[in-house]
Amino acid sequence: MLPSQFLTEQLQLEHSKRQALRLSQWIGQDLERLAALLEIFLGNDYRLSQRAAWVLSTVSDRSPQLLELWVPQMVAKIHEPGVHDAVKRNVVRLFQEIEIPEEQLDELADACFGFLADPKAAVAIRIFSMSVLENICRKIPELNPEFRLLLEEHLPHGSAGFKNRGQKILKRLQAGK
């Protein structure tokens, strides 16, 4: 059985943390299996893409460097209209930990600024966007003023988790770290 067939069957079979962890272990360091997962993730099947995103996130926890080749496609995926919040959440989460190529920084920053500025966006997406933007601002310090302004604007109305992460990031930005 081809890796893509196996993954499709498994993703359709069960949607759980246990399944996501099991599939990420099965993928391990195998680039062919990872490519099959990314093919499913980038495909047009709404449900499979959502489930594959969770597996991608767990793969990233173990080996973030494996996903660096697919950053452009993942950035494009979170820009797609109507993409599920689970896809956005898992992809933005993994962007916190991987090296973003220079040519993708602007497009990813644009997406994360959009998520952060949208009070209707899911809290986790907004919080992960903060961390991604902090990393991007280390490479593009010109974005710091805009980022700080946006954080300061949204902090008073955020959840406890939003405020906590935002305040820590603001302190680091002000300290120049």
C-alpha positions in Angstrom: 0.0 0.0 0.0 1.3 3.5 -0.9 2.0 5.9 2.0 -0.7 8.3 0.7 -3.3 5.5 0.6 -2.4 4.4 4.1 -2.5 7.9 5.5 -5.8 8.7 3.8 -7.4 5.6 5.3 -6.0 6.3 8.8 -7.0 9.9 8.7 -10.6 8.9 7.7 -10.6 6.2 10.4 -10.1 8.3 13.5 -9.6 11.9 14.5 -7.9 12.0 17.9 -4.7 13.0 19.6 -3.7 9.4 19.9 -4.1 8.9 16.1 -2.2 12.1 15.3 0.7 10.9 17.5 0.6 7.4 16.1 0.8 8.7 12.5 3.6 11.2 13.3 5.6 8.3 14.8 4.9 6.2 11.6 6.2 9.1 9.5 9.2 9.6 11.7 12.1 10.9 9.6 10.8 9.3 6.4 10.6 12.1 3.7 8.5 10.0 1.4 5.8 9.5 4.1 6.0 13.1 5.0 5.6 14.2 1.4 2.5 11.9 1.3 1.1 13.6 4.4 1.7 17.1 2.9 0.1 16.1 -0.3 -3.1 15.2 1.6 -2.8 18.4 3.7 -2.4 20.6 0.7 -5.2 18.8 -1.2 -8.8 20.0 -1.5 -10.5 17.6 0.9 -11.5 19.9 3.7 -11.7 17.2 6.4 -8.5 15.4 5.5 -6.6 18.6 5.3 -7.8 19.5 8.8 -6.8 16.1 10.2 -3.5 16.1 8.4 -2.7 19.5 9.9 -2.8 18.0 13.4 -0.4 15.2 12.3 1.9 17.9 10.7 1.9 19.8 14.0 3.0 16.6 15.9 5.7 15.9 13.3 7.0 19.4 13.8 7.2 18.8 17.6 9.6 16.0 17.0 11.5 17.2 13.9 10.7 20.8 12.9 13.5 20.9 10.3 11.8 18.3 8.2 9.0 20.8 7.4 11.2 23.7 6.3 11.1 22.6 2.6 7.3 23.0 2.6 7.0 26.4 4.2 5.9 28.2 1.0 3.1 25.7 0.4 2.0 25.9 4.1 2.0 29.7 4.0 -0.2 29.6 0.9 -2.5 27.1 2.5 -3.3 29.4 5.5 -4.1 32.2 3.0 -6.7 30.1 1.2 -10.3 31.5 1.6 -12.4 29.4 3.9 -9.6 27.3 5.3 -10.6 25.6 8.6 -9.4 27.1 11.8 -7.8 23.8 12.7 -5.5 24.1 9.7 -4.6 27.7 10.5 -4.0 26.8 14.2 -1.8 23.9 13.6 0.2 25.5 10.8 0.8 28.8 12.7 1.7 26.7 15.8 4.4 24.9 13.9 5.7 28.1 12.4 6.7 29.1 15.9 9.5 26.5 15.8 10.8 26.3 12.3 13.2 28.4 10.4 11.2 30.6 7.9 13.0 31.3 4.6 13.6 35.0 3.9 11.4 35.0 0.9 8.4 33.8 3.0 8.7 36.3 5.9 6.6 39.1 4.3 3.7 36.8 3.3 3.7 35.0 6.7 4.0 38.3 8.6 1.0 39.5 6.6 -1.1 36.4 7.5 -0.1 36.6 11.2 -0.8 40.3 11.4 -4.2 39.6 9.9 -5.0 36.8 12.4 -3.8 38.9 15.4 -5.8 41.9 14.4 -9.0 39.9 13.9 -10.8 39.8 17.3 -13.1 37.1 15.9 -10.2 34.8 15.1 -9.7 31.8 17.4 -7.6 32.7 20.4 -5.0 30.0 19.8 -4.4 31.2 16.2 -4.0 34.8 17.6 -1.6 33.6 20.3 0.5 31.5 18.0 0.6 34.4 15.5 2.1 36.6 18.3 5.0 34.2 18.7 5.6 33.9 15.0 5.5 37.7 14.6 8.0 38.0 17.5 10.4 35.7 15.6 9.9 37.6 12.3 10.5 40.9 14.1 14.0 39.6 15.1 14.7 39.3 11.4 12.8 42.4 10.3 13.1 44.9 13.1 11.2 47.5 11.1 8.0 45.6 11.9 8.4 46.1 15.7 6.5 49.4 16.0 3.5 48.0 14.1 3.6 44.8 16.1 3.8 46.6 19.4 1.0 48.9 18.5 -1.3 46.0 17.5 -0.5 44.1 20.7 -1.1 47.2 22.9 -4.4 47.8 21.1 -5.7 44.2 21.6 -4.3 43.3 25.0 -7.1 45.0 27.1 -9.8 42.9 25.3 -8.0 39.6 25.1 -8.4 36.4 27.0 -6.1 35.5 29.9 -3.9 33.5 27.6 -3.8 36.3 25.1 -2.9 38.8 27.7 -0.2 36.6 29.3 1.6 35.9 26.0 1.2 39.5 24.8 2.6 41.0 27.9 5.6 38.7 27.9 6.3 39.5 24.2 5.9 43.3 24.8 8.4 43.1 27.6 10.9 41.3 25.4 10.3 43.8 22.5 10.9 46.7 24.9 14.0 45.1 26.3 15.3 44.6 22.7 15.6 40.8 23.1 
